[in-house]
Amino acid sequence: MGPTKLSRAFFYILAYDSIIMKKFILHIVLLNIVHCANAHHPVHMSVINMEFDENTKTIEYSVRLFQEDFTQLLFSLYHDMIHNNNSPDTSQKVVDEYFRNALVLFSDGEEITTVLRKQINTEKEVWLHYYSTISDVPGSLTIKNTIMTDIFHDQVNLLIFSNNGLEEGFTFSSAETEKTILLKTPKR
């Protein structure tokens, strides 16, 4: 074999190996893209915006969640109930029941009844809007927040509380599920 044939053979081997290598790299890239597209987001959290109006004695709040987490919540806890009953009302009742038990408000120790006003689903988020009227301005408001802590061990629930134009932030987790907010100065 002369130097020309050897060079040509070497070139074909390199070219063939190059094509195989390119296909191999392409497969790795495609697998990573598919994996990333199907991967769960790294943070499990909800954001609650809550406003207390002393004049009208109302509490309004919205809960914002990732759609993916919300879907997993329903599937994990209520799959059989929803699957066996195709009524949209059942799904709405299940959602309302879960969130009224996972986010409970107490006015001076007495539980406050909340009403789901509306639910908005987008491609990436779920918004739940709740409303409540209380009879008197309480001295304190206790919030028990266990939203999705039974599903995700790393769940964090952020709450922004607004009262008389002042805002305060709170963080809830599976380790810390309850906070008490003083609303008016105790009388001495």
N, C-alpha and C positions, 0 to 999 in steps of 0.2 A: 504494500500500500504506500503510494507516494504521499508527499506532504499535502498535495491538493486534495486528494481523496480523504485523508485524515482530517484536514481542516473542515471539509464539507461534512463529514460524519459527525465531528464534534459540534458543528453549527446546528445540525439537525437534532442532535441530542439536547443541546441547550434550548433550541426553539421548542421542542416537544416538552421538555421539563418546564419551560417558561409558561407554556399554555396550561399545563397541569397545575403549576403553582398559581397562576392567575385564577383558574377555576376554583382552586382550593381557598384562596383568599376571598374570592367573591362569595363562596358559600359561608365562610366565617362571618363576613360582613352582613350578609342577608340574615343569618341566624341571630346575630346581635340586634339587628333592626327589629326583627319579629319579636325577640325576647323583650326588648325595650318597649315596644308598642303594647305588649300584653302585660308588662310588669306593673305592679301596683305602685301607687305613689308612695313616697317614703314617710309621709307624715299623716297620721290619723288625727283629725281635729274638727271641732265645730266652733263656730263663732256665734255668740248670742249678743244681740243688741237689745237692752232692756231699758225702758223709760218709765219712771214713776212720776205721775202728775198729781201733786198734792191738792190742787184746786178741784179737779174732777174726780179725784180718788180712783184713778185708773192706773193699771199696769199694762203696758203693751210691750211685747217682745217678739223678735224674729230669731229663728234658728237657721243658720246656714251650714250645710254639710256638703261634702263631696258626693256626687251622684253614685259613684262606684261604691263608697262606703255604705251609703243608704241602701243600695241594692243588696249588698252583702248582708246587711243587718236584717232586712226583710227575709232573705233567703235562709239565713241561719236560724232565726227565731220563729218565723211564721210560715215557712214554706208549705207545710201540710195544710194549714188552715186556709191559706190563700189559694193553693192549688186545688183543693177539694171544693171550693166555693168560688165560682167565676164572677161573682158580683163585684163591680167596682166599689160599691158601698162597703163591702167587707174589707177590702184593702184599705180604704180611707179610715174605717173604724179601727183597724189594727194599728195603723200609723198613729192616729190620734191617741189611742190607748197607750201605746209604747211611750210616746213623748210626754204625755201627762203624768206617767209614772216615773220617767227618767229625769224630768225637770219639775220638781215640786217646790212650790213657794209657800211660806208660812208667814202670816202677819201676827206678830206677838205670840207665836207658838201655835196659832190656828191655821190649818191648811186653807189655802186660797184656791177656789175653783177657777180654772182657766178654760177658755173656749178657743178652739181652732177657727180662725177667721178664713184663712186661705192657705193653699199650698201651691207653690210654683216650682215646676220641674224644668230645668234646662238640661242641655247636653252634659254639662259638667257639675251642676249644683242643684241642690234642693233647698228651697226656702219654705219655712213653716212660720206663719204669723199667728200669734196668740194674743188674747185680750182678757182682761179681768177688771171687775169693779169691786172695790172694797168699801165697807161701811164707814170706816174712820181711818184717819192717818195713823198708821202704827208707829210705835217707838222703834221697832226693828223689823227687818225683813230677812228671813232665813231662806237660803236657796240651797236645795239639795239637787246636785247635778251629777247623774250617772250615765249621761248620754253615751252610748256605745262602749262604755268601759267593760261591759260583759262580753264584747266581741273582740276588741283590740286591746292588748295589754299596754300598748304605748299611747292610748287615746288621751288627748289633751282637749279640754273644753275651755275656751276663752269667753269671758263675759265682760261686756262693757255696760256698766250701770250708769244711767243718767237720772239726776234728781235736781230740780231747781237750777238747771244750767251747769251743774257740776258733774263731771264724769270720773268714774273710778273703774279700774280694770282688775279682774280676778281670774285666777287660773284654777281649774278643777282637773283632777286626774283620778285614777282608780284608788290611789292612796289618800287623796284629799277630795271628798265629795260634797262637803258642806261648808258654807260661809254665812256669817250673819253680818248684816249691814245696819248700822244705827242710822235711823232716819231723822229723829228729832232728839234734842238734848233732854235727858231725863230731868224731871222737876225735882228740886231739892226741898 
